[in-house]
Amino acid sequence: MCDYKASKEEKEVLENYLLQFLNLEKRYPLLPGIENKAAMAELMGLEKEELTELRERFASNAKEAAIELLEDGEVAEWIEDLPFEPGDTIVAIGDSLTDDLQSWFNIFQHVLEIGLEGADLTFVNSGVSYDTSTDALKRLNRDVLDHDPDWVIVALGTFDAQRLHVSPDRTLVSLADYWENLNTIETVVSEVTDNPLIWLTPPPVITEMQQQMRLFHFDIFEEDLSQYREILTGKKGYIVDPLGERMKDKDDSVEDQEEEEPGPAAWNYLSDGLHPSLSGHSNTVKELIRYLALAKEPEEGAQFDTPDDYEAGAED
């Protein structure tokens, strides 16, 4: 075994940013020893107890955020009208915004388990950090279909919109491929459940903050994300936050908005301007619950024509 131990500075980076997205057991589920917690901790330069404590801290954060949401009278009322039935399995497939140890999906799970008596629901978080819709499609069998889901929440698109520094003139996944990937996911999931899919749109990012992170080798821009959201508005099922507004400052008055529409609030993000903070994740959960409760009969969204760059079978 390696005797390397993370320095104080490295531990701070792990604790304050990296660790909540380092769920290696989800990315490499077949790796021998992946369930060995001591080996996992040593890989990060931590003691097993340190890793356990930090992960439990993130789990506690998610639970506390759920309790705070349930103190909102609207949320407590809305959860009584959610379309889930006892015994249902709910699977979320997404990227690091879902994979986060204190993500919206983890908060959502706590809200329902705490707020609904006898909920009897099974939750499966199939988010894998930095995944695109193409990555998610490749693992759809293992991470979604094998769980025999009753409900599937699709939260993809943020990392499709990457503009790599080595090739800034194009997004990593074209609109055409994103459109086709989602169609395939929709078709395959419809074969295992009659319930409509739940589409969670990618929230905006604060590009200026994201560009200050040396960790990233890409940029993400709102003008690209808005086009991915537009594709989602044409899907059948529940389309949550079609305009990507859930990260804005809800307290901004109409008067404050006269000159310019307010952008996303910085406190709804971590220091990278990309991943949501607890408050940002809570905003997502509230919007998700609100939409599921009020949209009794989801209909097909606004039609969106096949992207101009789409050609069946074509590659980038």
N, C-alpha and C positions, 0 to 999 in steps of 0.2 A: 504493500500500500504506500501511496505517496505521502510524504510528511509535510507537504507544502500547506501553509496556512495563509489565508487572505490577510492582507495588511489592513490597517484601520481605514485607510482611504477606500480600498476595494470593498470592504464590508459596508461602508456607507453607500457606495454606488449600488451594491446588491440590495441593501435594505430600502433605499429611497427610490430605486428605479427598476433594476433588472430582474430581481427575484420574482416579482409577481407575474412575469411573463415567461419564466424559465421552467415550464412544465414539460420537461424532456420526456417523461413517460408517455405523453400523448403524441409527441412527434416520432419517438422511437419505441413503440410498444412491444416490439419483438426482440429488442436488444437484451441478451442474457444479463441478468443482474439489475435490470431497470427498476425493479421493485425493492432493491436493497437500499434502504434509506441512508445507511452509513456511507455506502459507496457514492451515492448521489451527493451527499453533503461534502464528502472529501473532494469530489470533482470541482466543487465551488469554493474549496478552501475553507470550509466550515466544519464545525463539529455537528454530529447528528442532532444534538439537542438544540443547537443554534438554528439549524434549518427548520426543525419542527416548530420552534417558538415563533420564528418569523412567518411561516406559513399560517400558523394559527392566528397570528395577529391580523393578517389580511382577512381571514375568514371571519374574525370577530368584527372587523370594520364593516364587512358586508352585512352582517346580522344587525349591527347597530343602525346602519343606514336604513334597513328594512323596518326596524321598529319606529324610527323617526318618520318614515313615509306613512306608516299605519296610523300615526297621530293626525294625519291629514284626513278630515272627515270625508272628502270626496273619494280618496283612495279606498278607505274602509268601506264605502258604499259601493264603489265600482267593482271591487273584487267579488262581491256577491253575484254579479251579473256576468262573470267570465264564462266562456263557452265550454270549459273543461268539465269532464265527468269523472267521478271517482274511479281510480284504476288507470287513468290515462297516463301515457308516457310522453313527455315533452322533450324534444331534442333540439338543441340550438347548434347550427353549424356556422362558424364564423372565423374571424382572424384574432389578433391579439386584443382587440377591443372586447371580445367575448372570452378569450382564454385567460385574461386577467383574473388573478385570484380574488379580487374584490369587484368583479365585473357586474354589469347590469343583470346578467343571467343569474349570478349567485344571489344578488339582492332580490331579484324577482322570485327565486325559489324560497328564500326566507319569508318574503311577504306573504306568499300563499300558504306556506307551512305554518306560520304563526297566526295569520289572520283568518284562515278558513278552518273551521272545526271539521275534523274528519276528511280532510282534503284527499288523502290517499293518492297522491300523484308521484310519479317517478320523473326525476329531472336528469338529463344527460347533457353535460357541457362538452360539445365537440368542437369548440374553438381551438385553433392552433395558430400560434403567433405568426403574424406577417403573411398569412395565407392569402392568395388571390382566389378568384372563383375557379380558376383552372386547377389550382392545388386542391381545393375543396372537392371538386368533381372527382378527382382521382381517388379520394378516400371515402367517397360517398357510401360504398357498400359497407366498409368496416365501421365507420363512425356514425352512420345514420341508419341505414336499412337493417343492419344486424341487431339493432335495438328494438325492432318492430314498433316504430313510433306511431302514436295517434296524432300528434301534432309536431310539425317541424317549423322552426323559426330560422329563416335564412338572413344572416347579417354579414353580407359580403360587398366588397366594392372599394373600400378605402385603399387597399394595396394594389388593386387593379389599376388605380389612377396614378401610381408612381411614375415619375419621370426620372429615370436614372441619370446620374451625372455623366455617364459615358454615352448616353443617347437621349438628350433632353428634348428632341424634336417629336417624341412619340410617348404615349403612355405604355406601361409595361404590358397590359392586356387591352387590346383595342375594344372599342365599343361593339364592334361586330362579334368578337369572341365572347365578350361579357354577355351580350344578348343571347348568343347560342348556348353558352354555359348555363345560364339561368333557365332557358327553355328545357335543356336536358335535365337539370335538377328537378324542375317542375314535373316533367313527364314521368321520371323515375319514381319520385315520391308519391305521385298520384296513383301508382300501382299498388301501394301498400296502405294507403289511408284515404278515406273519402273526405276527411276534413280539409278545408282550404289551407294553403300555406300561409304563413305569416312572414311578410317581407319587411325587414327593418332596414331603413335606408342608412347609408353611411353619413355620419354627421360631418359638418365642416371641420377644417383644421385651421389653426393659426399659423400660416406658412412662415411668418417671420420668426416665430419661436422655434419652429421645427428646423429651420435652416441653421440655427445656432448650435444644434446638436451634432457634434463631430461623429457620433455613432452612425448617423444615417448617410447613405450614399445615393439618396434620392430626394426629390422635392414632390410635394403634393399641393395642388392648387384647387381652389373652390370652383373655378370655371370648368375644370375637368369633372370634379365630383358631381356637379349639378347635372351634367349630361348622363352620368350613371344613374342618378336618381330618376331622371326623366324616363329612362328605360324601365325602371321598377314601377313607375306609375301606370304602365300598360299591362301589368300582370293581374291575374285573377287571384283573389284572396284578400287578406288584410294587408294593407300597405300603410305602414306606420311612419308618420312624419315625412310625407312625400317631399316637402320643401326644405328639409334639413334645418328646422328652426329650434330644435329642443335645447341647443347649447347657448341660446341668446339670453341676455339679461331680462328676465321676465318682469323686472320692476321698472324698466324704461317706460316713461310716459309717452303719450302721443306727441306732446310738445317737444320732447327730447328727440323725436324721430323726424322732425320737419325737414331738416337739411339732408340727412342721410340715414338709410336703414341701418340699425345697429347690427354689428357683427357678433360673433360668438364671444362670450365672456371668458376672460383668461382664467378665472377661478374654477371654471368647469373642466380644466385640463391639468395634466401634469406639466412639468417644466418643459416638455418637448412640444407643447402645443398640438399634439397629435392624439395621445391617449387620454381619455377622460379621467378626471379626478372622481372622488366619491360623489361629489355634488353633480358632476356631469352624468355619471352612471345613474344616479337617482332620477335625474330629469328624464333619461331614457326609459326607466322603469315606469314612471308616472305616465308618460305618453303612451307606452305600450299598453298598460292597464286601461287607460282611458279609452283608447281606440278599440280594444277588444271588447270592452263592456258596452260601448255605445253603438258600434257597428254591428248590429244584430245579424244582418244578412249581407256579408261582404259581396260587392259586385266588382266586375272588371273595371280597372282604373281607366284613366284617360288613354286613348289609343296612342301608340307611338310607333311610327313606321319603322320598317327595317332600316338600320343604319346605312348611310350612303356607302360606307366602305365594306359592307357585308357582301360576300360572295360565298355561296355554299361550298364547303370543303376547302376554302382558301386558307392559307397560312399567312402570318405576319411576314 
